Amino acid sequence: MATAAAAAAAVARGAGARAAAALLGGRGSAARGRQRAGPARPLCTAPGTAPDMKGYLWERYREAKRSTDDLVPSIMNNLLNPDAIFSNNEMSLSDIEIYGFDYDYTLVFYSKHLHTLIFNAARDLLINEHRYPMEIRKYEYDPNFAIRGLHYDVQRAVLMKIDAFHYIQLGTVYRGLSVVPDEEVIEMYEGSHVPLEQMSDFYGKSSHGNTMKQFMDIFSLPEMSLLSCVNEYFLKNNIDYEPVHLYKDVKDSIRDVHIKGIMYSAIEADIEKYICYAEQTRAVLAKLADHGKKMFLITNSPSSFVDKGMRYIVGKDWRDLFDVVIVQAEKPNFFNDKRRPFRKVNEKGVLLWDKIHKLQKGQIYKQGNLYEFLKLTGWRGSKVLYFGDHIYSDLADLTLKHGWRTGAIIPELRSELRIMNTEQYIQTMTWLQTLTGLLEQMQVHRDAESQLVLQEWKKERKEMRLLIAESRDVDILLRLRKDKHRLTARTSPGQEWLIQGGSGFSIGPFTQQTPTVTGVVVLMQGWDEPGPPISEASC
């Protein structure tokens, strides 16, 4: 998957390789333009018949350091663009005839106040309906506690990051609001590897009872925070409780905030507080329509809620821009269930019983399924490009089963890229790759003196890896990102996704001569910071 992290790692690997090439007398950029006193000595060649191995190894180390320092300025001149598109597969915009969109966190982005609203409402439901102690009301939502992609062990009540190889990232395991010591984690799981049968399946759901749950959508952030806060309260007060019951109660409370309309009512009552206004959204939708592109909207949100939000960011005539609008679709079931028919929603929000023979422009439909959608529209294959924010619920099936082109809107990427573009991050990553290469070449020296030096290098490498994994240890990164824990999501390989961080679209001109591009020409405003054209909604 061509993610920002992969791109940054590639830059660092390239830098490390160039540094190693320079040390070996190659034609790396650090070697070019620099006078050399004589032919380079291969890194693995020991000096003389009675070598001072310690001195020899540390000299190679210093040479590698100098080469890395020489490379950093050139890397700083080729930074990753925070507004870039990352694509797995080339495509031509002239081949795309139909554009589809999710609503929440795709066409519409919410301010930081929304997660506080969800947390507080779910917390109150726990107290009022599930009889949880009143004292948990003292806990407030912490937006810096965690991000998407974390796993929660329901049986053990611990939250953690698990990498793509099913290994727990030590130092990221939390019970309540406290870090679980590495030794305890290793004892708990008999190592740091989590077997496949305990992991979430492809759709982010547990495939082995109540073992592991992965939190993938943006709305899950307050759920993780609430789970941890209630766990913390029980632990602090020595209250015996069943973790499975707690997980279910919190899950039900978060769900009820949505299905009981608590969240929708609050947003509709104060649109400007909760929705980030992006004036470019209407411009891009109008531009697509003007160039003859078909457009559709498929969302799980209810009709009146979507209507008020779209009126705010697009205008009262927003439905004229879309050829098909589907609400309360119940994704991901919408993409797999062949039984549920569409129902028409009238202007008053009342469901009609008419049999649907055609999906009409300007009309709103509820429920339905993708197979009926394809039958009624004839929109199939690679001529469709669909944007969503949830890799599993929005995008996976569309790519694998139906051949649609898909684009993931991932707002976290923008702040990640800003971190990756800092000199401290680049310096650390470049030196990490170079030092790893040096270790690989010098490991042939097995004498005791050499092994002591190599152990020191390994210790330094471990410290650098922790430094990169925990950005809070780098001052400049703290100024750019206030997260306590930089826990990035685990993603499944083999998908075709366009990835972009931010909100608000701006699309370039469409002509028959539109070149083949790696992605879509889309520029997005930063989701994580206020400023034009985003309103002052603390977005």
C-alpha positions in Angstrom: 0.0 0.0 0.0 1.5 3.3 -1.1 1.1 5.2 2.1 2.8 8.3 3.4 4.7 6.2 5.9 5.9 3.9 3.1 7.0 6.9 1.0 8.9 8.4 3.9 10.5 5.1 4.7 11.5 4.8 1.0 13.2 8.2 1.2 15.0 7.2 4.4 16.1 3.8 2.9 17.3 5.6 -0.2 19.3 8.0 2.0 20.7 5.2 4.0 21.7 3.3 0.9 23.4 6.4 -0.6 25.3 6.8 2.6 26.5 3.2 2.5 27.4 3.6 -1.2 29.4 6.6 -0.3 31.3 4.7 2.3 32.0 1.9 -0.1 33.3 4.3 -2.8 30.1 4.2 -4.8 28.5 7.0 -6.7 26.0 8.1 -4.0 25.0 11.7 -3.8 27.2 12.2 -0.7 30.2 10.9 -2.6 29.6 13.1 -5.7 31.4 16.4 -5.6 33.6 15.5 -2.6 37.3 15.0 -2.9 38.5 11.6 -1.8 42.1 11.1 -0.7 42.3 7.6 -2.1 40.3 4.5 -3.0 37.6 3.6 -0.6 38.2 0.6 1.7 35.3 -1.9 1.8 33.5 -1.8 5.1 34.0 -5.5 5.8 37.8 -5.4 5.2 39.7 -5.4 8.5 43.0 -3.4 8.6 46.3 -5.1 8.8 47.3 -8.4 10.3 46.9 -7.3 13.9 43.9 -5.0 13.6 42.7 -2.6 16.3 39.1 -3.7 15.7 37.6 -1.3 18.1 39.3 1.7 16.5 38.5 0.4 13.0 34.8 -0.1 13.7 34.4 3.3 15.3 36.2 5.0 12.4 33.7 3.3 10.0 30.9 4.6 12.3 32.2 8.1 12.1 32.4 7.9 8.4 28.8 6.8 8.2 27.8 9.6 10.5 29.5 12.2 8.3 27.9 10.7 5.1 24.5 10.8 6.7 24.9 14.5 7.8 25.9 15.3 4.2 22.8 13.7 2.9 20.2 15.4 5.1 20.2 18.8 3.4 19.5 17.3 0.0 16.6 15.2 1.5 15.2 18.4 3.1 15.0 19.9 -0.4 12.7 17.0 -1.5 10.1 16.9 1.2 6.8 15.0 1.0 3.8 17.2 0.1 1.2 17.0 2.9 -1.5 17.6 0.3 -0.3 14.8 -2.0 -2.2 11.8 -3.3 -0.8 8.4 -2.7 -1.8 5.7 -5.1 -1.3 2.0 -5.7 -2.4 2.0 -9.3 -2.2 4.5 -12.1 -5.5 5.8 -13.5 -6.6 8.4 -16.1 -9.3 10.8 -15.0 -10.7 10.8 -18.5 -11.7 7.1 -17.9 -13.7 8.0 -14.8 -17.4 8.6 -15.6 -19.0 8.2 -12.2 -18.0 9.6 -8.8 -19.4 8.3 -5.5 -19.0 9.7 -2.0 -19.6 8.8 1.6 -21.0 11.6 3.7 -19.4 11.7 7.2 -15.7 12.6 7.1 -15.7 12.5 3.3 -17.9 15.3 2.0 -18.5 16.7 5.5 -15.9 17.0 8.2 -16.6 17.7 11.9 -15.0 19.9 14.4 -13.2 18.6 17.5 -16.4 19.3 19.5 -18.1 16.2 18.0 -16.0 13.6 19.8 -16.5 15.4 23.1 -20.2 15.4 22.5 -20.2 11.6 21.7 -18.1 10.8 24.7 -20.2 12.8 27.2 -23.5 11.5 25.8 -22.3 7.8 26.0 -20.9 8.4 29.4 -24.2 9.7 30.6 -26.0 6.7 29.1 -23.7 4.4 31.0 -24.7 6.2 34.2 -28.4 6.6 33.5 -29.3 3.4 31.7 -26.6 0.9 32.6 -26.4 2.0 36.3 -22.6 2.8 36.2 -21.2 4.8 39.1 -21.9 8.6 39.0 -18.2 9.1 39.7 -17.2 8.3 36.1 -18.8 11.7 35.1 -15.5 13.3 36.3 -13.7 11.8 33.3 -13.6 13.9 30.2 -12.7 13.1 26.6 -9.0 13.3 25.8 -8.5 13.9 22.1 -4.8 13.0 22.4 -5.2 9.6 24.0 -5.3 7.3 20.9 -5.9 7.2 17.2 -7.6 4.8 14.8 -6.3 1.3 14.1 -5.7 0.1 17.7 -6.8 -3.3 19.0 -8.7 -3.9 22.2 -8.4 -7.2 24.0 -11.9 -7.6 25.4 -11.1 -10.3 27.8 -8.1 -8.6 29.4 -9.4 -5.0 29.0 -6.2 -3.7 27.4 -5.7 -1.3 24.4 -2.7 -1.7 22.2 -1.1 -1.3 18.8 -0.5 -4.4 16.8 1.7 -4.2 13.7 1.1 -5.7 10.2 3.0 -8.9 11.3 0.7 -9.4 14.3 3.3 -8.3 16.9 2.3 -6.2 19.8 4.3 -2.9 19.9 5.7 -2.9 23.4 5.1 0.4 25.2 1.7 0.9 23.5 -0.3 -1.4 25.7 -2.7 0.4 28.1 -4.8 -0.9 30.9 -7.1 2.0 31.7 -5.0 5.1 31.4 -1.8 3.5 32.5 0.9 1.8 30.4 1.3 -1.9 31.0 5.0 -2.8 31.7 6.6 -4.8 28.8 7.4 -7.7 31.1 3.8 -8.1 32.0 2.7 -7.9 28.4 5.2 -10.6 27.4 4.0 -12.8 30.3 0.3 -12.2 29.5 0.6 -13.1 25.8 3.5 -15.6 26.2 5.6 -13.3 24.0 4.6 -10.4 21.8 3.0 -12.2 18.9 -0.8 -12.4 18.7 -2.1 -15.5 16.8 -4.1 -14.9 13.6 -7.3 -16.6 15.0 -7.4 -14.0 17.8 -7.0 -11.0 15.4 -9.7 -9.0 13.7 -10.7 -10.3 10.3 -10.5 -8.4 7.0 -13.4 -6.2 7.9 -12.0 -5.1 11.3 -14.2 -7.4 13.3 -13.3 -10.2 15.7 -13.2 -13.6 14.1 -12.8 -15.5 17.4 -15.5 -14.6 19.8 -14.8 -11.7 22.0 -11.0 -11.8 21.8 -9.8 -8.8 19.8 -11.6 -5.7 18.5 -10.0 -3.3 16.1 -11.2 0.3 16.1 -11.1 1.6 12.6 -13.5 4.5 12.0 -13.1 8.1 13.3 -16.2 7.8 15.4 -14.4 5.0 17.5 -12.1 7.5 19.1 -14.5 8.5 21.9 -15.3 4.8 22.4 -11.7 3.9 23.1 -11.3 6.9 25.4 -14.5 6.0 27.3 -13.5 2.3 27.7 -10.1 3.3 29.1 -11.6 5.9 31.5 -14.2 3.4 33.0 -11.5 0.7 33.2 -9.3 3.3 35.0 -12.1 4.1 37.5 -12.7 0.4 38.3 -9.0 -0.3 38.8 -8.3 2.8 40.9 -11.2 1.9 43.2 -10.4 -1.9 43.4 -13.9 -2.7 41.9 -14.2 -6.3 40.6 -15.8 -6.3 37.2 -16.3 -8.4 34.1 -14.3 -6.8 31.1 -16.6 -8.4 28.5 -19.7 -6.7 30.1 -17.9 -3.4 30.2 -17.0 -3.6 26.6 -20.5 -4.5 25.5 -22.1 -1.7 27.7 -19.7 1.0 26.3 -20.3 -0.3 22.7 -24.1 -0.2 23.2 -23.9 3.3 24.7 -21.8 4.7 21.8 -24.3 3.0 19.4 -27.2 4.6 21.1 -25.8 8.0 20.8 -26.2 7.5 17.0 -29.4 5.4 16.7 -31.3 7.4 19.3 -30.5 10.6 17.4 -28.6 12.3 20.3 -25.6 13.1 18.0 -27.8 14.1 15.0 -30.0 16.4 17.0 -27.1 18.2 18.6 -25.4 18.8 15.3 -28.5 20.0 13.6 -29.2 22.4 16.4 -25.7 24.0 16.1 -24.4 23.3 12.6 -21.6 25.9 12.7 -20.2 24.5 15.9 -19.9 21.0 14.7 -19.4 21.1 10.9 -16.3 22.5 9.3 -17.4 24.7 6.4 -15.4 24.1 3.2 -16.4 26.4 0.3 -14.5 24.3 -2.2 -16.8 21.4 -1.8 -19.6 22.9 -3.9 -17.1 24.1 -6.5 -15.7 20.6 -7.0 -19.1 18.9 -7.2 -20.4 21.6 -9.6 -17.3 21.1 -11.7 -17.8 17.4 -11.9 -21.4 17.9 -13.0 -20.5 20.5 -15.6 -18.1 18.0 -17.2 -20.9 15.4 -17.5 -19.8 13.2 -14.6 -22.4 11.2 -12.8 -22.4 11.5 -9.0 -23.9 9.5 -6.2 -24.0 9.6 -2.4 -24.2 6.5 -0.1 -24.2 7.1 3.6 -25.3 5.5 6.8 -26.6 8.8 8.2 -30.4 9.7 8.2 -32.1 11.8 5.6 -32.8 15.0 7.5 -29.3 15.0 9.0 -27.6 14.7 5.6 -30.0 17.3 4.1 -29.2 20.0 6.7 -25.4 19.3 6.5 -25.4 19.5 2.7 -27.5 22.6 2.7 -24.8 24.2 4.9 -21.7 23.2 2.9 -23.1 23.0 -0.6 -26.4 24.9 -0.8 -30.2 24.2 -0.7 -30.0 22.8 -4.3 -27.4 20.1 -3.4 -29.6 17.3 -4.5 -29.6 18.7 -8.1 -25.9 17.8 -8.2 -26.3 14.1 -7.4 -27.8 11.5 -9.7 -28.5 9.1 -6.8 -28.7 9.8 -3.0 -29.0 6.8 -0.6 -29.3 7.3 3.2 -29.2 4.9 6.1 -27.6 2.4 3.8 -26.2 0.3 6.7 -22.8 -0.2 5.2 -21.0 -2.6 5.0 -24.1 -4.7 4.8 -25.2 -2.6 1.9 -22.3 -4.0 -0.2 -23.0 -7.7 0.7 -26.8 -8.1 1.3 -28.8 -8.9 -1.8 -32.2 -9.0 -0.2 -33.0 -5.5 1.1 -34.9 -3.4 -1.5 -34.7 0.4 -1.8 -37.4 2.6 -0.3 -38.2 6.1 -1.4 -38.2 8.9 1.1 -40.6 11.8 0.5 -40.0 15.5 1.3 -41.4 15.0 4.8 -39.0 12.1 5.5 -41.8 9.5 5.3 -41.0 6.1 3.8 -43.1 5.2 0.8 -44.1 1.6 -0.2 -43.7 2.0 -4.0 -41.6 -0.6 -5.8 -38.5 1.0 -7.1 -37.9 0.5 -10.9 -35.5 3.4 -11.4 -33.3 5.5 -9.2 -34.3 9.1 -10.0 -32.2 12.3 -9.7 -33.3 14.6 -6.9 -35.0 11.8 -5.0 -33.7 10.3 -1.7 -33.7 6.6 -1.1 -33.2 4.5 2.0 -31.6 1.1 2.6 -31.2 -1.0 -0.5 -28.2 -3.0 -1.6 -25.3 -2.6 -4.0 -26.5 -5.4 -6.3 -29.8 -3.7 -6.9 -28.0 -0.4 -7.2 -25.8 -1.8 -10.0 -28.8 -3.3 -11.7 -30.8 0.0 -11.7 -27.9 2.3 -12.7 -25.7 0.1 -14.8 -22.6 1.7 -13.2 -20.0 -1.0 -13.1 -16.2 -1.6 -13.0 -13.3 0.8 -13.3 -15.3 3.7 -14.6 -16.5 4.3 -11.0 -14.4 6.1 -8.4 -15.8 6.0 -4.8 -14.5 8.0 -1.9 -14.9 7.0 1.7 -13.1 7.3 5.1 -13.4 3.7 6.3 -11.1 1.2 4.5 -13.1 -1.9 5.5 -16.8 -0.6 5.4 -16.5 1.8 2.5 -13.7 0.5 0.2 -12.6 -3.1 0.5 -15.6 -4.9 -1.1 -16.0 -2.3 -3.8 -12.5 -3.0 -5.0 -12.3 -6.7 -4.5 -15.8 -7.7 -5.6 -16.8 -5.1 -8.1 -13.7 -3.6 -9.6 -14.5 0.0 -8.6 -11.7 2.5 -8.1 -11.6 3.7 -4.5 -10.2 6.6 -2.6 -9.6 6.7 1.1 -9.9 10.1 2.8 -7.5 9.8 5.8 -7.2 13.1 7.7 -4.4 11.8 10.0 -2.0 11.7 7.1 -1.5 15.4 7.0 -0.1 15.6 10.5 1.9 12.4 9.9 3.6 14.0 6.9 4.4 17.2 8.8 6.2 15.0 11.3 8.0 13.1 8.6 9.1 16.4 7.0 10.9 17.7 10.1 14.7 17.7 10.1 14.8 15.7 13.3 12.7 12.9 11.8 14.7 12.8 8.6 18.0 12.9 10.4 16.9 10.0 12.7 15.4 7.9 9.9 18.4 8.4 7.6 20.9 7.5 10.4 18.8 4.6 11.4 18.9 3.1 8.0 22.6 3.8 7.6 23.5 2.3 11.0 21.4 -0.8 10.1 23.4 -1.2 6.9 26.6 -0.8 8.9 25.6 -3.4 11.4 24.8 -5.9 8.6 28.2 -5.5 7.0 30.2 -5.5 10.3 28.5 -8.5 11.9 31.2 -10.8 10.3 33.6 -9.7 13.0 33.0 -12.2 15.8 35.8 -11.3 18.2 34.9 -10.1 21.6 36.1 -6.6 21.1 34.0 -6.2 17.9 31.0 -7.7 19.5 31.0 -5.1 22.3 31.1 -2.3 19.7 28.2 -3.9 17.7 26.2 -4.2 20.9 26.6 -0.5 21.5 25.4 0.2 18.0 22.4 -2.1 18.4 21.5 -0.3 21.6 21.6 3.0 19.8 19.4 1.6 17.0 16.9 0.4 19.5 16.7 3.8 21.1 16.2 5.5 17.7 13.4 3.1 16.8 11.7 4.0 20.1 12.3 7.7 19.3 10.5 7.4 16.0 7.7 5.3 17.4 7.1 7.8 20.2 7.2 11.2 18.7 6.7 12.8 22.1 10.4 12.3 22.7 11.3 14.8 19.9 10.8 18.4 20.8 9.9 19.6 17.3 7.5 16.8 16.8 5.7 17.8 20.0 5.2 21.3 18.6 3.7 19.8 15.5 1.6 17.1 17.0 0.3 16.9 20.6 -0.5 13.2 20.6 0.6 11.3 23.6 1.0 8.1 21.6 1.7 7.9 17.9 -0.1 4.7 17.2 -0.7 4.2 13.5 -3.3 2.0 12.0 -2.7 -1.6 10.7 -3.9 -1.9 7.1 -4.4 -5.0 5.0 -2.3 -5.4 1.8 -3.4 -5.9 -1.7 -5.9 -3.1 -2.0 -6.2 -0.3 -4.5 -6.8 2.9 -2.6 -6.1 6.5 -3.2 -5.1 8.0 0.1 -5.5 11.7 1.0 -5.6 13.6 4.3 -7.8 16.5 4.8 -11.2 17.9 3.8 -12.6 20.1 1.1 -11.9 19.3 -2.6 -10.3 21.1 -5.5 -10.2 19.2 -8.7 -8.3 20.3 -11.8 -9.7 20.6 -15.4 -11.2 17.5 -17.1 -10.5 17.1 -20.8 -10.0 14.2 -23.2 -6.3 15.0 -23.0 -6.2 14.5 -19.2 -2.9 12.7 -18.7 -2.6 9.4 -16.8 -2.0 10.2 -13.2 -1.2 8.3 -10.1 -4.3 9.2 -8.3 -6.8 12.0 -8.6 -6.0 15.6 -8.9 -7.4 16.5 -5.5 -6.1 19.1 -3.0 -7.5 19.1 0.4 -7.6 21.6 3.3 -6.1 20.4 6.6 -8.6 18.7 8.8 -6.4 19.3 11.9 -6.2 23.0 11.8 -8.5 26.0 11.4 -8.2 28.6 8.7 -9.7 29.5 5.3 -11.7 28.0 3.7 -12.6 26.1 6.9 -14.7 28.1 9.3 -13.7 28.8 12.9 -15.2 25.5 14.1 -12.0 24.2 15.7 -11.5 21.8 12.8 
